[in-house]
Amino acid sequence: MSISVHPLLGVGSVSPGDDLGTLIAAALAPIEPRLQPSDVLVVCQKIVSKAEGRVVDLATVTPGPQAVEFAKGHEKDAALVELALAEATEVLRMGSGHLITATGPGFICANAGIDRSNQNREGEVTLLPVDADASARRLRAALAERLGVELGVLVSDTFGRPWRLGQLDFAIGAAGLEVLDDHAGRADWRGRRLEHTLIAVADQLAAAAGLVMGKADGVPAALIRGYAYRAGNSGAATLVRPRDEDLFR
Amino acid sequence: MSISVHPLLGVGSVSPGDDLGTLIAAALAPIEPRLQPSDVLVVCQKIVSKAEGRVVDLATVTPGPQAVEFAKGHEKDAALVELALAEATEVLRMGSGHLITATGPGFICANAGIDRSNQNREGEVTLLPVDADASARRLRAALAERLGVELGVLVSDTFGRPWRLGQLDFAIGAAGLEVLDDHAGRADWRGRRLEHTLIAVADQLAAAAGLVMGKADGVPAALIRGYAYRAGNSGAATLVRPRDEDLFR
């Protein structure tokens, strides 16, 4: 079965208080009659955060001494560092210009996911949604109401990762589809039982969506068609490896 | 621009000495007239390793004391552990049933990438290709000769990762396309210069291919169409984060 990944055009600028369901439903209108429950909508974190008012003007932030000290010499904005420290549930690494934190349910990324690209106004930044799984569930319900179809919905963000260069889109919110697919017990092509095969489906889908959602292009969402996902609502928070099972924390 | 991801069916069983170019070219035949240089072929490591003879019968391996000790109590196969230790350039973690190693140009994964699923004979395992970038370049050249089109070619493997549960496909070999896309200097939609935006394109493509290449299905390759990759031959080895820049080794 082939899969297709379509950039969602025409969402336009999103501001605090905007109804994301209305904006996305309008952008989906050209293909509305053909929408299927098996379609997965991937929405970038930035427009979710903007609609939810998770926008901060750095000019309103007074950095504390730790942020000022770290920002100094690393061409960092001390106000952004201050915000990142406030958003972080844990600081994993802080040094050599890098601030790697856990945030939300335990997502690990640079600067607590705070980003200043594609903002509506100079000096503004977006924080991650407070609960991106809840954001995904709300958007799914809003789209079901407007379009009459219950899609799979993911909220994605672009993170770096250890060991490998480059950034990639990951799922930070999910609704309607299971984020992990456990192949344990299934057979391979020789009939041999597969062991330890737990596929991070939501991250695969987010990465695929990333191919059409380039940061420079201002494409804030994508529709993936033809992927037979497993229905469920465990949420992207379940993708966080429990701390005591993580060998690299 | 939309992207499509197609499972490559009909490759069949691959054995040491088989000519992978011939097998893949035959599987591509149904769409051959429509093949474009912008198409990216993603081939799973396993059939590359098999064709290159990187197959070992565990019965021929005599585990040393370290492998025996580790395997004991973790329901591990001591011969597989022995092989993984021999393939590893570095052992990052060894304990609680986990053996996380660097291998090849520095790819970090469990058991040096040795896997026993989808093998031709019980007791056999495949090792990673000696140089998966060279494998990708050879396959690209062979397909160009047979099909008259120079495709982008990736070799992918399914790895776990720290911090997040679940496995995902990553690029371990690449030919014809740049694995990283540097957005630094480009402008976002407001004209703001993007900083630190280096996208791991090859891993995005490998993850997208993974959506149609499930381990249980025996689909060993996929064709991704419509992605405007940047031509180049830096190779997937350049995705390895230099050791002295890695905060989590």
Boltz contact constraints between the chains, C-beta under 6 A:
constraints:
  - contact:
      token1: [A, 2]
      token2: [B, 4]
      max_distance: 6.0
  - contact:
      token1: [A, 2]
      token2: [B, 6]
      max_distance: 6.0
  - contact:
      token1: [A, 3]
      token2: [B, 5]
      max_distance: 6.0
  - contact:
      token1: [A, 3]
      token2: [B, 211]
      max_distance: 6.0
  - contact:
      token1: [A, 3]
      token2: [B, 212]
      max_distance: 6.0
  - contact:
      token1: [A, 4]
      token2: [B, 2]
      max_distance: 6.0
  - contact:
      token1: [A, 4]
      token2: [B, 4]
      max_distance: 6.0
  - contact:
      token1: [A, 5]
      token2: [B, 3]
      max_distance: 6.0
  - contact:
      token1: [A, 6]
      token2: [B, 2]
      max_distance: 6.0
  - contact:
      token1: [A, 93]
      token2: [B, 247]
      max_distance: 6.0
  - contact:
      token1: [A, 108]
      token2: [B, 163]
      max_distance: 6.0
  - contact:
      token1: [A, 117]
      token2: [B, 188]
      max_distance: 6.0
  - contact:
      token1: [A, 117]
      token2: [B, 194]
      max_distance: 6.0
  - contact:
      token1: [A, 118]
      token2: [B, 188]
      max_distance: 6.0
  - contact:
      token1: [A, 118]
      token2: [B, 189]
      max_distance: 6.0
  - contact:
      token1: [A, 162]
      token2: [B, 162]
      max_distance: 6.0
  - contact:
      token1: [A, 162]
      token2: [B, 248]
      max_distance: 6.0
  - contact:
      token1: [A, 163]
      token2: [B, 108]
      max_distance: 6.0
  - contact:
      token1: [A, 163]
      token2: [B, 241]
      max_distance: 6.0
  - contact:
      token1: [A, 164]
      token2: [B, 239]
      max_distance: 6.0
  - contact:
      token1: [A, 164]
      token2: [B, 241]
      max_distance: 6.0
  - contact:
      token1: [A, 165]
      token2: [B, 239]
      max_distance: 6.0
  - contact:
      token1: [A, 165]
      token2: [B, 241]
      max_distance: 6.0
  - contact:
      token1: [A, 166]
      token2: [B, 180]
      max_distance: 6.0
  - contact:
      token1: [A, 166]
      token2: [B, 198]
      max_distance: 6.0
  - contact:
      token1: [A, 166]
      token2: [B, 199]
      max_distance: 6.0
  - contact:
      token1: [A, 166]
      token2: [B, 200]
      max_distance: 6.0
  - contact:
      token1: [A, 167]
      token2: [B, 199]
      max_distance: 6.0
  - contact:
      token1: [A, 168]
      token2: [B, 200]
      max_distance: 6.0
  - contact:
      token1: [A, 168]
      token2: [B, 203]
      max_distance: 6.0
  - contact:
      token1: [A, 168]
      token2: [B, 204]
      max_distance: 6.0
  - contact:
      token1: [A, 180]
      token2: [B, 166]
      max_distance: 6.0
  - contact:
      token1: [A, 183]
      token2: [B, 215]
      max_distance: 6.0
  - contact:
      token1: [A, 183]
      token2: [B, 216]
      max_distance: 6.0
  - contact:
      token1: [A, 186]
      token2: [B, 216]
      max_distance: 6.0
  - contact:
      token1: [A, 188]
      token2: [B, 117]
      max_distance: 6.0
  - contact:
      token1: [A, 188]
      token2: [B, 118]
      max_distance: 6.0
  - contact:
      token1: [A, 189]
      token2: [B, 118]
      max_distance: 6.0
  - contact:
      token1: [A, 189]
      token2: [B, 218]
      max_distance: 6.0
  - contact:
      token1: [A, 194]
      token2: [B, 117]
      max_distance: 6.0
  - contact:
      token1: [A, 197]
      token2: [B, 215]
      max_distance: 6.0
  - contact:
      token1: [A, 198]
      token2: [B, 166]
      max_distance: 6.0
  - contact:
      token1: [A, 199]
      token2: [B, 166]
      max_distance: 6.0
  - contact:
      token1: [A, 199]
      token2: [B, 167]
      max_distance: 6.0
  - contact:
      token1: [A, 200]
      token2: [B, 166]
      max_distance: 6.0
  - contact:
      token1: [A, 200]
      token2: [B, 168]
      max_distance: 6.0
  - contact:
      token1: [A, 203]
      token2: [B, 168]
      max_distance: 6.0
  - contact:
      token1: [A, 204]
      token2: [B, 168]
      max_distance: 6.0
  - contact:
      token1: [A, 204]
      token2: [B, 207]
      max_distance: 6.0
  - contact:
      token1: [A, 204]
      token2: [B, 210]
      max_distance: 6.0
  - contact:
      token1: [A, 204]
      token2: [B, 211]
      max_distance: 6.0
  - contact:
      token1: [A, 207]
      token2: [B, 204]
      max_distance: 6.0
  - contact:
      token1: [A, 207]
      token2: [B, 207]
      max_distance: 6.0
  - contact:
      token1: [A, 208]
      token2: [B, 208]
      max_distance: 6.0
  - contact:
      token1: [A, 210]
      token2: [B, 204]
      max_distance: 6.0
  - contact:
      token1: [A, 211]
      token2: [B, 3]
      max_distance: 6.0
  - contact:
      token1: [A, 211]
      token2: [B, 204]
      max_distance: 6.0
  - contact:
      token1: [A, 211]
      token2: [B, 227]
      max_distance: 6.0
  - contact:
      token1: [A, 212]
      token2: [B, 3]
      max_distance: 6.0
  - contact:
      token1: [A, 215]
      token2: [B, 183]
      max_distance: 6.0
  - contact:
      token1: [A, 215]
      token2: [B, 197]
      max_distance: 6.0
  - contact:
      token1: [A, 216]
      token2: [B, 183]
      max_distance: 6.0
  - contact:
      token1: [A, 216]
      token2: [B, 186]
      max_distance: 6.0
  - contact:
      token1: [A, 218]
      token2: [B, 189]
      max_distance: 6.0
  - contact:
      token1: [A, 227]
      token2: [B, 211]
      max_distance: 6.0
  - contact:
      token1: [A, 239]
      token2: [B, 164]
      max_distance: 6.0
  - contact:
      token1: [A, 239]
      token2: [B, 165]
      max_distance: 6.0
  - contact:
      token1: [A, 241]
      token2: [B, 163]
      max_distance: 6.0
  - contact:
      token1: [A, 241]
      token2: [B, 164]
      max_distance: 6.0
  - contact:
      token1: [A, 241]
      token2: [B, 165]
      max_distance: 6.0
  - contact:
      token1: [A, 247]
      token2: [B, 93]
      max_distance: 6.0
  - contact:
      token1: [A, 248]
      token2: [B, 162]
      max_distance: 6.0
  - contact:
      token1: [A, 248]
      token2: [B, 248]
      max_distance: 6.0
